[in-house]
Amino acid sequence: MSRAATGALLGLAFAAAALLLVRFAGAYRRPTLVDRIGPYVGPLRAAPAPAPRSASPAVPVVDLGAWLRRRSRDLPQRLARAGQTVDVTSYRLDQLAWAGVGGCFGALLGLVLALRGSAPAGIVVLGALGAAAGAVGRDVALSRQARRRREAIEASLPTLADLVALAVTSGAGPVSALDRAAAAMSGPLADEVRACVDDIRSGTPAEPALHALSARVDLAAVGRLVDALLLSVERGSPLADVARAHAADVRADERRRLLELAGRKDVLMLVPIVLLVLPSVVIVAAFPGIAALRLVVP
């Protein structure tokens, strides 16, 4: 067997393995809310089929414009989630600086290619691509920072609820309990709670300050904790029991999320086996037979 035929067979095997992974990856997707409650509410009425989209080249431009408008509209909320203290104007200037640096690198690369014989228009094209990559990279960095901060808040939320319950059990009030819990913690959630306590002590009513905390963090678990605290204060229910129950709920959600993540990682665990180990085993098993055939058949 020639080297070209061997390479073609190996490429076909890798392509088949990639297609199988893509085919079965949908079975491990994260279940939606409809998938969770569908078996308990009976058959759902089918939604009307969406109108076919036009095949004109203006459709991607419209979608890109809507995506850019949505990102610009949500920019203040994303800055708050990332813990940034700058305003939108400062962020845009920072993004412009990133675009300038990316444009300079792209133009420099185009200049090097032009000196080696490429078209001079590549300087402009690569400069524009570098500027766009710099602007998008700043936006991606902001989203990544917001996601990491969100994960840190989710991880420390059960600890906050337990500390609040412990402080309330020792006789502290809700605001004092939040202050003591934040003093014993570190991280973005502790900083947000300290800011909320400072607002309350500076004269802001407790309910608007707690709702502002929930809006800044923008997490459903934090919103439920705030609602539980306010409801407990309003109705006089035991605040310690409410905080402990909320901490148990948050830990149960985290456990369920980890189980779902482990289920989705099963497909990624198959990648080295299907693309590396299995072809190597096939090659090792088939090589002696191919070598023997080459000895027998001249």
N, C-alpha and C positions, 0 to 999 in steps of 0.2 A: 504494500500500500504506500502510495507517495505521500510526501509531506503535505501537499495541498489537500489531498483527500482526508488525511488525519486532522488537519486544522479545520476543515469543513465539518467533520463529524463532531469535533469538540465544540465548535461554535453552535451547531445545531443542538447539542446537549445543553449548553448553557442557556440558549434561547428558550428551549422547552422548560427548563427549570424556572426561568424568570416568569414565563407565562403562567406556570402552575402557581407560583407565589402570588402573582397579581390576581389570579382567578379565585383563590381561596382566602385572600386577605380580607374580603368583604365579610366573611363569616365571623371575623374577630373584631369588627368595628364596635365602637361604644354604643350600647343601646340607648335609644332616645326615650323621651317621656312617653310617647305614644306606644313604643314597644313594651314599656314597663306596665302601663295601666290598661293596654288593649285587652288582655285576657280576662280582665275583671269587669269591664264595662260593656262587653258584647261587641258586635260588629259595628264599625264606624262607617258613616256615609262617605262614599268616595268623593273626593274633591274634584271639581271640574278640571278637565285637562287644560294645561296652559296653552295659550296660543302659540303657534310655531313662530320662532324668531326669524327675523329676516336674515338672509344670507349676504346682505350688503356689507361692504367693508366698513360702514359707519358704526356697526354694532359694537365692536371692541372699543372704539373711541368713546362711545356713550357710556359703556360699562366702566372704562377707566376714569372718565370724568365723575361718574357717580361715586366710585371708590375714593377718589381724591377729595370730593366734597364731604363724604362721610368721615374720612380721616381728619379733615380740617375741623369739622363740627365737633368731633369727639376729642379734640386735642386738649382742652382744659381738663376734662375728666381723666385722660390718660396721664397728664402731667401730675395730677393729684394722686393717682394710683401709684405712680412711680416715686412719689415723695419729693418731687422737684419743687423748689421754692421760686423758680423763675416764672415770669409771665409768658404769654404766647409770643410777644414781640421778641423777647430775649431768646426764646427757643428758635424762632425763625432766623434770627441773626446767626445763631450757632449752626443751624442747618445750612445756611448760606455759606458759612465758613467751611463746613464739611464738603459742600458742593464745589467750592473753589479749590480746595486741596485735591479732590478727585479729578476736577477738570485739568489741573496742572499736571498731575501724574499721567492722565490720558493723553494730553497734548505732548508731553515729553516722550511717551512711548511712540506716538505717531511721528514725532520728529526723528527719533532713532530709526524707525522703519523707513521714513522718507530718505534719510541719508544712505540707507542700504538699497535704495532703488524702488521703493514703493511709491504709490501715488501721493502727492502732497495733500490731497483732500482727506487723507487718513488722519491728519493732525486735527482737523475740525471735527471729524466724526468721532475719533477716540476721545477728544476733549469733551464733546457733548455727552458721550456715554459715561465718561468718568465723573462729570458733574452730576448726572442723573444717579449714578451709583452712590456717590457721596451723600446726596440728599436722602435717597432711600435707605442708605445705611444708618443715617442718624435716626430715622424713624424706626427702623428695626431695632436699633440699640435702645431706644426709649421703650418700645414694646417688651423687649427682653427684660429690661430693668423693672418694669411694672409687673411682669409675670413672676420674677424672682421675689419681689417684695410681697406679692400676693401669697406665694407659697410660704414665705416666712411668717406671715400673719396667720395663715391657716394652721401652721404647725404650732404656734404659740398660743392660739385661742383656748384650747382646753386647759392649759396652765393658768391662764388669766381667770377663767371661770372657777377653777378650783381655789385659787388664791382669794377671789372675791367671796366665795362661800366660806372659806376659813376665817376671813376678816369679819364677815357678818356674824358668824357664829360666836366670835369673841366679843361682840357687842358694838361693832362699828356700824355707821350708817352707810348708805349706798355710795355716796360721793367719797367718803373717807375710805371705804373698802376699795374703790377703784384706785384711789391715790396710793394706798399701801400696796396693792397688787402691782401697780406700775413701777413703784419704787423697788420692788423685789425682782423685776424683770428687766430685760434688755432687748432691743430690737425695734422694728418699725411699729409693732402694735403697742408696745409700751410708750413710745414717743407720741402716738396718736392719743392714747388714754391720758397722758400727762397734759397734752394740749387741751383736751376736753375738760379736765379738772381745773386747769388754769382759767379757761373761759368761765366756768361756773363760779370760781372764786372771785373773778373780776366783775361779777354782776350779771352774767347771762343766766337766764333760767335753766334749770336742769334739763327739762324736756327738749327745748331747741338745741342745747349743746350736745346732748346725746344723739339726737337725730342728725346733727351736723357731723358727728363722729361716724355714724353709720354711712352717711353720704360720701365722706372722704374715703373711707376704706372700701366701700362698694362691694361688700361680701354679704351673702345671704345669711351666713352663720352669725356674723356680727350684728346684722339687723335683727335677727331673732333674739340675740342676747340683750340688745337694747330694749326691744319690745317687752321681753320678760322682766327686765329691771323696772321699767316704767309701770308695767301692769302690777308687779308685786308692790311697788310703792303706792300705787293708786288704790288697790284693793286690800292691802294689808296682808297678803299671803306671805308665807315664809320665804324669804329671799335666798337663804342658804340652800334649801331644797331645790328651788328653781335653778340656781347656778349649777348645782351638782348634776341635775338632770340635763341641763344644756351641755355641760362638759361631756357627759356620756353620749349624747346625741352626736356631738362633733367627732368624738373618737369613733363612733360607729360609722359615720360618713367617711372618715379617713380610711377605716379598715375596708369598707366597700370599694372605695376608689383604688386602693392598692390591689385588691383582688381583680378588679377590672383591668388595671394596668398590667398585672401579671398575665391575665388571659390574652391581652393584645400582644404581649411580648413573645408569645409562643411562636408566632410567624417569623419574627426576627431571629429567634433561636434556630429556626430551620435554615436560614440563609447560609451560614458556613457549612452546614451539613450537606445541603443540596448542591451548592455551588463549588465547594472545595473538597470535602471529604469524599462524597459519593463519586465525583469524576475521577479522583485520584485512585479510589478502589477499583473502578472500572478499568482505568488505564493499566494499573498493576496486574489485574487479572487477565486483561486481553493482550498485554505485550508479549508474553511467551508464545501464545498461539500465533500472533502476527509474525514474530521472529521465525517460528518453525515453518510457516507458510513461505516466507521469503527464502528459507534454505531449500525447501522442497521444490518450489516453483521458481525457476530462474527469471 
